[in-house]
Amino acid sequence: MQDWSDLTVLVTGGTGSFGRKFTETMLREYRPKKIIVFSRDELKQHEMRMAGFDHPSLRYFIGDVRDCDRLRRAMNGVDVVVHAAALKQVPSCEYNPFEAIKTNVLGGQNVIEAAIDRGVQKAMALSTDKAVNPINLYGASKLCAEKLFVQGNAYSGEAGTRLACVRYGNVVGSRGSVIPVFEKQKEAGKITITDGRMTRFWITLRQGVEFVIRCIELMHGGEVFVPKIPSMRIADLAATVAPGCEVEYVGIRPGEKLHEVLVSRDESRYTLELDDMYVIQPVHPWWMAPVYDGAKPLPEGFKYASDTNDQWLSVEDLRTMIGDSHGGQTGH
């Protein structure tokens, strides 16, 4: 376990769903010397402060990950960076492709360069299941960002900044999740589903934050950490959130998959399995050979996909997750 009490932590995209929960958890449980919320929207920062995020160790920095100079200034004296800033709406990224690249790819490069230049100890980037075998620009941009954070270790040398990623699925309670959409549609008595066969991985904000913190403590540099999390069919999800409602099937949308994958077959050849996660190792890890006690290789041809998962959410499980996501998201 890492002692966070003498560390300064910066989180990009700090006013987003993950950033708020991460900040809340850090302040309540880990108490770092300083935590810096880095984001580009002054209104969201003001709203976050008014919601109770106003602690002596908390700082708010206006800035965009597209601006490397501002990142360097913000990272002065910083020990740990959590990179959560991204454009993540699939249709928006398709309609504004250059903007998606500037934020998700070049922004990732800027975070890496600023972290290395300022001597940051560790930088952890958040990724998504859509980065695996991507079929839309959002997924492709996140795959590219993953590769930057893995191979970016080559720029920092053996004793420099360590860079890694976490990759997980849909977050219950996050902005843009389908659950609030179903809850809103429920008021009219009718919900829309793209395809009843569709499956997705699910994780709560709290679980995501705790996983990121644990992986920061574990990381050697160049890994992609994947939690073992349950799946659920979208049709079952809708029946849980909006029971008794009329269902209209509207067809799968452009850039959308029927099922998601968190570890592909090709990746599984250099992936280790731990009790509660998979660790995808870097293919060219000249800077360091990570060692994980109790880790074992995956069987030939293994794929970690939402439709062949051995963990499935029950109705009761999902209701508990939704209840957890609604409680304690603002303030601490």
C-alpha positions in Angstrom: 0.0 0.0 0.0 1.2 3.4 -0.9 1.3 6.2 1.6 -0.6 9.0 -0.1 -0.3 11.6 2.7 2.8 13.2 1.3 1.8 13.1 -2.3 0.3 15.7 -4.6 -2.2 14.3 -7.0 -3.6 15.9 -10.2 -6.7 14.6 -12.1 -7.5 15.8 -15.6 -11.2 16.0 -16.4 -11.6 16.4 -12.7 -15.1 17.8 -12.8 -16.5 14.7 -14.7 -18.3 11.8 -13.1 -15.0 9.9 -12.5 -13.1 13.0 -11.4 -15.6 14.0 -8.8 -15.8 10.5 -7.3 -12.0 10.1 -7.4 -11.6 13.5 -5.6 -14.2 12.6 -3.0 -12.5 9.2 -2.3 -9.1 10.8 -2.2 -10.1 13.4 0.3 -12.1 11.0 2.5 -9.9 7.9 2.6 -6.4 8.7 1.4 -5.9 12.4 2.4 -3.1 13.4 0.0 -1.0 16.5 0.7 -2.7 18.2 -2.3 -5.2 17.3 -5.0 -5.5 19.4 -8.1 -8.7 19.3 -10.2 -7.7 20.2 -13.8 -10.5 20.9 -16.2 -11.6 23.4 -18.8 -15.0 24.4 -17.5 -15.1 27.1 -14.8 -18.8 26.6 -14.2 -18.4 22.9 -13.5 -15.5 23.8 -11.1 -17.7 26.3 -9.3 -20.6 23.8 -9.1 -18.2 21.2 -7.7 -17.0 23.6 -5.0 -20.6 24.6 -4.1 -21.5 20.9 -3.8 -19.0 20.5 -0.9 -15.7 20.0 -2.7 -14.0 22.8 -0.8 -11.1 21.4 1.2 -7.9 23.1 2.3 -5.9 20.5 0.2 -8.0 21.0 -2.9 -6.9 23.2 -5.8 -8.8 24.0 -9.0 -6.9 24.6 -12.2 -8.6 25.9 -15.4 -6.9 24.3 -18.4 -7.3 22.1 -21.4 -5.2 18.9 -22.0 -4.6 20.3 -25.5 -2.4 23.0 -23.9 0.9 21.4 -23.0 2.3 24.6 -21.4 -0.6 24.8 -19.0 -0.3 21.1 -18.1 3.4 21.7 -17.3 2.5 24.6 -15.1 -0.2 22.5 -13.3 2.1 19.5 -12.8 4.8 21.5 -11.0 5.5 19.5 -7.8 2.9 16.8 -8.7 3.7 13.2 -7.8 0.7 11.3 -9.4 -1.5 12.1 -12.4 -4.8 10.5 -13.2 -5.8 11.3 -16.8 -9.6 11.1 -17.1 -10.2 14.0 -19.6 -11.7 12.8 -22.9 -14.3 13.4 -25.5 -16.3 10.2 -25.1 -19.7 10.6 -26.9 -19.5 8.3 -29.9 -21.7 10.4 -32.3 -20.0 13.6 -31.3 -16.6 12.2 -32.0 -17.8 11.0 -35.4 -19.2 14.4 -36.3 -16.1 16.3 -34.9 -13.3 13.9 -35.7 -10.4 16.4 -35.6 -11.6 17.5 -32.2 -11.6 13.9 -30.9 -8.0 13.5 -32.0 -6.9 16.8 -30.5 -8.3 15.9 -27.1 -8.0 12.1 -26.8 -4.8 11.5 -28.7 -2.8 14.7 -28.7 -4.1 15.6 -25.2 -2.8 12.2 -24.0 0.6 13.0 -25.6 0.6 16.4 -23.8 -0.1 14.8 -20.4 2.7 12.3 -21.0 5.2 15.0 -22.0 4.3 17.3 -19.2 4.5 14.5 -16.6 7.9 13.5 -17.8 9.2 17.1 -18.0 8.0 17.8 -14.4 9.3 14.5 -12.9 5.9 13.1 -12.0 6.3 9.6 -10.5 3.3 7.9 -12.0 0.6 8.8 -14.5 -2.4 6.5 -15.1 -4.8 7.0 -18.0 -8.4 5.8 -18.1 -9.4 3.8 -21.2 -12.5 1.9 -22.3 -13.7 -1.4 -23.8 -14.3 0.4 -27.0 -10.6 0.7 -27.5 -10.5 -3.1 -28.2 -11.0 -3.8 -31.9 -12.4 -0.3 -32.4 -15.1 0.3 -35.0 -15.7 4.0 -34.2 -13.4 7.0 -33.9 -13.9 7.3 -30.1 -12.6 3.8 -29.7 -9.8 4.3 -32.2 -8.7 7.5 -30.4 -8.7 5.7 -27.0 -6.7 2.8 -28.5 -4.1 5.3 -29.7 -4.0 7.0 -26.3 -3.5 3.6 -24.7 -0.5 2.9 -27.0 1.0 6.3 -26.1 0.7 5.6 -22.4 2.3 2.1 -22.8 5.1 3.0 -25.1 5.5 6.5 -23.7 7.6 4.8 -20.9 10.4 4.6 -23.6 10.7 8.4 -23.3 11.1 8.6 -19.5 14.0 6.1 -19.1 14.4 3.4 -16.5 14.2 5.7 -13.5 11.7 8.3 -14.8 8.0 8.7 -14.9 6.0 5.5 -15.1 2.9 5.4 -17.3 0.1 2.9 -17.5 -3.7 2.5 -18.3 -6.8 1.0 -16.8 -9.5 -0.3 -19.2 -13.1 -1.1 -18.1 -16.7 -1.1 -19.3 -19.8 1.0 -18.9 -20.1 2.9 -15.6 -23.4 2.8 -13.7 -24.3 6.4 -12.8 -21.9 8.2 -15.1 -23.0 11.0 -17.3 -23.9 9.5 -20.7 -24.8 6.1 -19.3 -27.9 4.4 -20.7 -29.5 4.1 -17.3 -30.5 7.7 -16.9 -31.9 7.6 -20.4 -34.1 4.6 -19.4 -35.2 6.4 -16.2 -36.2 9.4 -18.2 -38.0 7.4 -20.8 -39.8 5.5 -18.1 -41.9 8.6 -17.3 -43.6 8.3 -20.6 -44.1 4.5 -20.3 -42.0 3.6 -23.3 -38.3 2.9 -23.7 -36.1 2.4 -26.8 -33.6 -0.5 -27.1 -31.2 -0.9 -30.0 -31.0 -4.7 -29.9 -32.3 -7.1 -27.3 -29.3 -9.4 -27.6 -26.8 -6.7 -26.8 -24.5 -7.2 -23.7 -22.2 -4.8 -21.9 -19.7 -4.9 -19.0 -20.8 -2.9 -15.9 -18.9 -1.3 -13.1 -19.9 1.4 -10.5 -18.1 4.7 -10.2 -16.9 3.7 -6.7 -15.5 0.4 -8.0 -13.8 2.2 -10.9 -12.2 4.7 -8.6 -11.0 2.1 -6.2 -9.6 0.0 -9.1 -7.7 3.0 -10.5 -6.1 3.8 -7.1 -5.1 0.1 -6.5 -3.5 -0.1 -10.0 -1.6 3.1 -9.4 -0.1 1.4 -6.3 0.6 -1.8 -8.3 1.9 -0.4 -11.6 5.5 -0.8 -12.9 4.9 1.0 -16.2 3.4 0.0 -19.5 0.5 -2.2 -18.2 -3.1 -2.1 -19.2 -5.1 -3.2 -16.1 -8.6 -4.8 -16.7 -10.9 -5.6 -13.8 -13.0 -8.7 -13.7 -16.5 -7.2 -13.8 -20.0 -8.6 -14.6 -22.0 -8.4 -17.8 -25.7 -7.8 -18.4 -28.0 -7.9 -21.4 -29.4 -4.5 -22.3 -32.9 -6.0 -22.4 -32.5 -7.2 -18.8 -31.1 -3.9 -17.8 -34.1 -2.1 -19.3 -36.6 -4.5 -17.6 -34.9 -3.8 -14.3 -34.8 0.0 -14.6 -38.2 0.4 -16.3 -40.3 -2.6 -15.5 -43.7 -2.9 -17.3 -42.8 -0.3 -19.9 -43.4 -0.7 -23.6 -40.2 -1.5 -25.5 -39.4 -0.3 -29.0 -36.5 -1.9 -30.8 -34.8 0.7 -33.0 -31.9 -1.2 -34.4 -28.2 -1.1 -33.7 -26.7 2.3 -34.2 -23.7 3.2 -36.5 -20.4 2.6 -34.6 -22.0 0.3 -32.0 -21.1 -3.3 -31.3 -23.5 -6.1 -30.2 -21.0 -7.2 -27.6 -17.8 -5.5 -26.1 -14.4 -7.0 -25.5 -12.0 -6.1 -22.7 -9.1 -8.4 -23.5 -8.8 -9.6 -27.1 -7.5 -13.0 -28.2 -4.3 -11.4 -29.5 -3.7 -9.5 -26.3 -4.4 -12.6 -24.2 -1.1 -14.1 -25.3 0.8 -11.5 -23.2 -1.8 -11.0 -20.4 -1.5 -12.3 -16.8 -4.5 -13.2 -14.7 -4.8 -12.3 -11.0 -7.7 -13.0 -8.7 -9.7 -9.9 -9.6 -8.1 -8.5 -12.7 -6.1 -9.1 -15.9 -2.8 -7.3 -16.5 -2.0 -6.8 -20.2 1.8 -6.5 -20.3 3.7 -4.3 -22.7 5.0 -6.0 -25.8 8.3 -4.1 -25.8 9.0 -3.5 -22.0 12.7 -2.7 -22.3 12.4 -0.3 -19.3 11.3 -2.9 -16.8 10.0 -6.4 -16.4 7.0 -6.3 -14.1 6.5 -9.0 -11.5 3.1 -9.9 -10.1 2.9 -12.5 -7.3 0.4 -15.2 -8.0 -0.2 -14.2 -11.6 -0.7 -16.9 -14.3 -0.9 -16.8 -18.1 -4.2 -17.1 -19.9 -5.1 -20.2 -21.9 -4.6 -20.2 -25.7 -7.4 -18.4 -27.5 -8.8 -16.7 -24.4 -11.0 -13.7 -25.0 -12.7 -11.6 -22.3 -16.0 -10.6 -23.8 -19.3 -9.3 -22.4 -21.3 -12.2 -24.0 -19.0 -15.0 -22.9 -18.3 -13.6 -19.4 -18.7 -16.0 -16.5 -20.0 -13.2 -14.2 -23.6 -11.9 -14.8 -25.5 -9.3 -13.0 -28.8 -10.3 -11.4 -31.7 -7.9 -11.1 -30.9 -7.5 -7.4 -27.2 -6.8 -8.2 -28.1 -4.1 -10.6 -30.6 -2.4 -8.3 -27.9 -2.4 -5.6 -25.4 -0.8 -8.1 -27.9 1.8 -9.2 -28.6 2.6 -5.5 -24.9 3.0 -4.8 -24.4 5.2 -7.8 -27.3 7.5 -6.7 -26.0 7.9 -3.2 -23.1 10.2 -2.2 -22.0 11.4 -5.6 -21.8 15.1 -4.5 -20.1 16.1 -1.3 -18.1 13.9 1.1 
